[in-house]
Amino acid sequence: MDVLFSGGMLWDAAAAAPRPGELRVSGQRTAAVSFGAALPREGATVVNAAGATLMPGLVDVHSHVSFPP
């Protein structure tokens, strides 16, 4: 199943800051990224990503680790 995220901000490793774009995921893999033209909607569930920042190919490794005193 393909999912297309539209209307959000995308942040990739090449950009200094998030920018508007679309992301298409097929299965568990990034299938397409666009920073201009709309991606094809055929065969995809479209998700309105307004207000979200997506990071295709990047992992947020931020964590809080606490140890007992």
C-alpha positions in Angstrom: 0.0 0.0 0.0 1.3 3.5 -0.9 0.8 6.5 1.3 1.3 10.1 0.0 1.9 12.8 2.6 0.9 16.2 1.3 0.8 19.7 2.7 3.6 19.3 5.2 7.2 20.4 5.5 10.0 18.1 4.5 13.5 18.1 6.0 16.2 16.1 4.2 19.9 15.9 4.8 20.6 18.3 1.9 18.5 21.3 3.2 19.4 23.7 6.0 15.7 24.0 7.0 12.4 22.3 6.3 10.6 23.3 3.1 7.2 22.5 1.6 7.0 19.2 -0.2 5.4 15.8 -0.7 6.5 12.4 0.3 5.3 9.0 -1.1 5.9 5.9 0.8 5.5 2.4 -0.6 5.5 -0.3 2.0 8.3 0.7 4.4 10.4 2.6 1.9 10.5 6.1 0.5 9.2 5.9 -3.1 9.3 9.6 -4.1 10.0 13.1 -2.7 9.0 16.3 -4.4 9.7 19.9 -3.6 7.6 21.5 -6.3 5.4 19.5 -8.5 2.7 17.4 -7.0 3.3 13.6 -6.9 0.9 11.2 -8.6 -2.1 10.3 -6.3 -3.2 7.2 -8.2 -3.1 4.1 -6.0 -2.1 6.0 -2.8 -3.9 6.9 0.4 -3.4 10.7 0.7 -2.6 12.0 4.2 -2.9 15.8 4.9 0.4 16.5 6.7 -0.3 20.2 7.4 1.4 21.3 10.5 3.8 18.3 10.4 7.5 18.1 9.6 8.6 14.9 7.9 12.2 13.7 7.7 12.5 11.1 4.9 15.5 8.9 5.3 16.5 10.5 8.6 16.1 9.1 12.1 15.4 11.2 15.2 17.7 9.6 17.7 16.9 12.1 20.5 16.3 10.3 23.7 16.3 10.8 27.4 18.1 8.2 29.4 18.0 8.2 33.1 19.9 6.0 35.6 19.0 5.3 39.2 20.9 7.5 41.6 
